[in-house]
Amino acid sequence: MPTPRLYFVDLQTQYQNLKPEIDAAIGRICARGDFVLGEDVKLLEQEFAAFCRVPHCVTVANGTEALHLALLACGVGPGDEVIAPTHTFIASIIAIHETGARPVLVDCDPRYYTLDPVATARAITPRTKALMPVHLYGQPADMDPILDLANQHKLFVVEDACQAHGAEYKGRRCGSIGDIAAFSFYPGKNLGAYGDGGAITTARSDLAEKVWLLRNYGQRVKYEHTCKGFNSRLDTIQAAILRIKLRHLESWNDARRHAAGQYDRLLAGLRLGLPALAPYAKHVYHLYVVQTDDRKKLQGALDDATISHGIHYPIPVHLQPAFADLGYQPGSFPVTEALAPRLVSLPMFPELTQAQIQRVVEACRAVA
């Protein structure tokens, strides 16, 4: 009998564990018929705000829209610049582009892969309006020096927390540190819907109010539009699913940390670069990413063992054809460019068993 595939993220197992609750919640919404901005949307916003330790949460259609509307709420627009890392998913940069502002890219820290504060300081100009640190792979960016820069230059800080549900920086939850933050509820996230979804969190009522208007055509009262808004609403079924999952998120993040610790222990001594845990961070291991001198060889060993894996991210944003107009060239960001061909993401999800971890480790040992 062939060896069963080990998934990169096993959403099926998670659903089976929650099936009675989820199926019942979907049934209740179908019976009520409040499919858009229904009761569960408001309740999720209250509960996720409490989870992130902020007074305000506004749900939106997806993580990219969360970033886009957060930037707009901060007044970012044509003629402005927003500084962000080139080592990130392209959605971070697309959100800046959608405002009409210019993305200004910088290199990442070679240890933790997050926004380099020193490079950020060098990139600030009189046109800079906001800084967008990305809490990458579930680990917070180094926020204190970023906040210092923002205070010094009177800039907004927009946290891209799309991979960092529950992560903490010096005891502060990601999503509560900058002026405003964006989360994604894409299915594979630590807190994932069964479709697209997103949210902003903030301590500032003025920014929350702006996003609240922007997400629903700019209307405070139906058919009265106070600004030019968008259709960016989270549907009620997704909100109900997320409410159920949110109750498990702390234990799921603990399970991810335990799995990462097992990987760290069992992969030690191999010719792999293991993830570095920053001293200021409570990591939630959205991804467990290793470095290797021969990625194709490691990928081949994982494929031979029927183990799914990922690459995050093979082409840096500044080298993507879509952003050639920014004018960056090969060599512009040497740390990110050195990482891009070396990174492999191993299976990571809360239900990952010790036997499955051992299986991954054995495949890695075969080549490393």
GILINLIN-V577016 format. One record per pair of residues at least 12 apart in sequence whose C-alpha atoms are under 7 Angstrom apart, sorted by the first residue. I is the first residue (numbers start at 1). J is the second residue. Records with the same first field share a line. If there is no record, write none. Layout:
I: J + J
This chain:
5: 306 + 307
6: 306 + 307 + 308
7: 307 + 308 + 347
8: 308 + 309 + 346 + 347 + 348
9: 188 + 347 + 348 + 349
10: 349
22: 241
25: 240
26: 237
29: 237
34: 236
35: 235 + 236 + 237
36: 235 + 236
37: 234 + 235 + 236
38: 236
40: 236 + 239 + 240
41: 236 + 239
44: 239 + 243
45: 57 + 58 + 59
49: 201
52: 173 + 175 + 176
53: 173 + 176
54: 176 + 201 + 202 + 203
55: 202 + 203
56: 201 + 202 + 203 + 205 + 208
57: 199 + 200 + 201 + 202
58: 199 + 200 + 201 + 208 + 211 + 212
59: 198 + 199 + 200 + 233 + 234
60: 197 + 198 + 199 + 215 + 232 + 233 + 234
61: 196 + 197 + 198 + 232 + 233 + 234
62: 184 + 185 + 196 + 197 + 198
63: 162 + 182 + 183 + 184 + 185 + 197 + 198 + 199
64: 91 + 92 + 95
66: 182 + 183 + 198 + 199 + 200
67: 95 + 182
68: 95 + 96 + 98 + 99
69: 211 + 214
70: 180 + 200 + 211
72: 99
73: 207 + 210 + 211
74: 156 + 207
76: 99 + 101 + 129
77: 99 + 100 + 101
78: 99 + 100 + 101
79: 101
80: 101 + 102 + 127 + 128 + 129
81: 101 + 102 + 103 + 104 + 127 + 128 + 129
82: 96 + 101 + 102 + 103 + 104 + 128 + 129 + 130 + 131 + 132
83: 103 + 104 + 105 + 130 + 131 + 132
84: 103 + 104 + 105 + 106 + 131 + 132 + 133
85: 105 + 106 + 107 + 108 + 115
86: 105 + 106 + 107 + 316 + 317 + 318
87: 108 + 316 + 317 + 336
90: 317
106: 119 + 120
107: 119 + 333 + 335 + 336
108: 335 + 336
110: 335
111: 276
112: 276 + 278
114: 134 + 135 + 136 + 141
115: 133 + 134 + 141
117: 145 + 146
121: 149
129: 155 + 156
130: 155 + 156 + 157 + 158
131: 155 + 156 + 157 + 158
132: 157 + 158 + 159 + 160
133: 158 + 159 + 160
134: 159 + 160 + 161
135: 160 + 161 + 163 + 164
136: 163
137: 163 + 285 + 286 + 287
138: 163 + 164 + 167 + 283 + 284 + 285 + 286 + 287
139: 164 + 167 + 281 + 283 + 284
140: 167 + 168 + 169 + 174 + 281
156: 179
157: 178 + 179 + 180
158: 178 + 179 + 180 + 181
159: 175 + 178 + 180 + 181 + 182
160: 181 + 182 + 183
161: 174 + 175 + 181 + 182 + 183
162: 182 + 183 + 184
163: 189 + 286
164: 284
165: 190 + 191
166: 284
167: 282 + 283 + 284
168: 281 + 282
169: 280 + 281 + 282
170: 280 + 281
175: 201 + 202
176: 202 + 203
179: 202
180: 200 + 201 + 202
181: 200 + 201 + 202
182: 199 + 200 + 201
183: 198 + 199 + 200
184: 197 + 198 + 199
185: 197 + 198
189: 286
190: 286
191: 242 + 245 + 246 + 249
192: 242
193: 238 + 241 + 242
194: 238
197: 234
213: 229
214: 229 + 230
215: 229 + 230 + 231 + 232 + 233
216: 229 + 230 + 231 + 232 + 233
217: 229 + 230 + 231
252: 350
253: 284
255: 350
256: 284 + 285 + 348 + 349 + 350
257: 284 + 285
260: 288
263: 357
266: 361
267: 361
270: 365 + 368
271: 368
272: 290 + 291 + 292 + 368
273: 290 + 291 + 292
274: 290 + 291
275: 289 + 290
287: 345 + 348
288: 345 + 346 + 348
289: 343 + 344 + 345 + 346
290: 343 + 344 + 345
291: 342 + 343 + 344
292: 342 + 343
293: 342
295: 342
297: 367
298: 364 + 367
301: 363
302: 363
305: 363
308: 347
309: 345 + 346 + 347
310: 344 + 345 + 346
311: 343 + 344 + 345
312: 343 + 345
313: 340
314: 340 + 341
315: 340
316: 336 + 337 + 340
